[in-house]
Amino acid sequence: MSQDEADPWRLRAALSDDLEAWTFLVDEFSTTMWHWARSYRLTREDAEDVCQTVWYQLRDKGHTIDDPRKLPGWLATTTRRAALAVARRRQRPGDAALSLDANDGALAERLVTEHSSDEHVEVNDLRLRLVEAFAQLSEKCRELLALLWEGRFSYEEVAETLGVTIGSIGPNRQRCLTKLRTFAKVDA
């Protein structure tokens, strides 16, 4: 296995203070991490803070990643945990309103026009149950679903990152989604 195959994102070089490797990592993953954080309905600023926190954690704890090919899964899990922690801190008791900034105006308008008050509460309830259910999944399920979420990685890349066969991804994805629905108490 060549160096590029063993460390396709140049993690080891970045952790050895190679500025070019860090720049590559940040360019490669920042947008996806930001979207993962925003999926927890964080404000733009909170999502940026979460991403910055995850980069610091990678700098401090990246040496514990035994296989550099698992970096996307590690980033996904760490970003989602950090975002969930911020979302829980920001949530006030009795506040079911979404945290929307100016760029989410179209979403807010659609939610208001497409859903009655009762439906709006149900949508928010479902969103919160899914976030909490995702946190209950095994780390392997969270990594798999996170890698597949954006559609950015091919099944081959996901299989290589997770160290599984391509043929196991679909069935494992289905099992993880079934568990997610069960934990969130969502009918199929």
Protein Blocks (a to p, Z undefined) as FASTA:
>chain_A
ZZklmmmnommmmmnopaklmmmmmmmmmmmmmmmmmmnopafklmmmmmmmmmmmmmmm
mmmmmblklmmmmmmmmmmmmmmmmmmmmpcghiabdcddfklmmmmmmmmmmpcfklmm
mmmmmmmmmmmmmmmpcfklmmmmmmmmnomacfklmmmmnopafklmmmmmmmmmmmmm
mmnopaZZ
